[in-house]
Amino acid sequence: MRPYPILFALFVSLVPVSAPAQLPEGRPLAYITNEKDNTISVLDVLEGEVVLTAPVGRRPRGIILSQDKKQIYICASDDDRVEIRDADTLKLIRYLPSGPDPELFILHPDGRTLFIANEDDNMVTVVDVPDQAVIEEIPVGVEPEGMGLDPKGNVLVNTSETTNMAHFIDTDSLEIVHNTLVDARPRVSLYTKDGTEVWVSSEVGGTVSIIDPNTYEIQHIIRFQIPGVTDDAIQPVGVRLTDDGRYAFIALGPANRIAVVDQKTKEVLKYLLVGQRVWQLAFTPDQKWLVSTNGVSNDVSIIDVEELEVTRSVRVGRFPWGVVIR
């Protein structure tokens, strides 16, 4: 990455949070942002129990882990900043500048470069994490959200909800190299593990587009039909792909379903009934379990990936939105 001057100052706070003496060890823990409560819930996935809830910034949405899994990064959308917190205690370590209304973000494999979608100013903000500095702002389409990186970190794919495009951005030059038009209101972009496909969900279009990142052309479009559910209620948002190339899981919003798709044939295999308005998804590290955030029912669903069954739902805070698991 090329160097840029520091544009923001560092803000540090030592706001205390209530926490147990120690979180469960050796077990998958899901960190869930509760958009309306301004909190984060920590869920023991195997036990199906919330073990900690702590206050965070206003309207928390996107959430990711540092490379060493010791810290969590949270988009505090209404505070216009990113929070870095200790993953064991949830104590605030520092703030990062983010630009206005950060929603989703992704960390480069170098561990120091953070790419943030700023919905309100149509920019992707690039932040140097160790220096706590904005190094570039990349103009993109209207209402940017989805952030996907190829496995080597050479290309970032950002989606713009109102422009209906997937923007391919060179992470070295920090310039757009191509724009691909997709269906209405694209939300999430995600590369396959081998880097040969980019999956883009379109909420209003009701589809998932699969793009060849070499030609930038759409190779396949997945559509959904659920008996008894109207087409306008089928709104794809979160997407997760198993590393073995077997399954894709797609959250379908107010349809209250997760579609299970064969990654190779692109055929919809089944629909899993979960909570109301399912948003985002995350695997446990071994990919044996999948957790979905169900915004309107204020809960999460836990799915057995091998059996393709929902095993339980667990109540968290109000409007759970983002989720990451370590």
Buried (B, 14 or more C-beta within 10 A) or exposed (E): BEEBEEEBEEEEEEEEBEBEEEBBEEEBBBBBBBBBBBBBBBBBBBEEEBBBBBBBBEBBBBBBBBEEEEBBBBBBBBBBBBBBBBBBBBBBBBBBBBBBBBBBBBBBBEEBBBBBBBBBEBBBBBBBBEBBBBBBBBEBBEBBBBBBBBEEBBBBBBBBBBBBBBBBBEBEEBEBEBBBEBBEBBBBBBBBEEBBBBBBBBBBBBBBBBBBBEEBEBEEBBEBEBEEBEEEBBBBBBBBBBEEBBBBBBBBBBBBBBBBBEBEEBEBEEBBEBBBBBBBBBBBEEBBBBBBBBBBBBBBBBBEBEEBEBEEBBEBBEBBBBBBBB
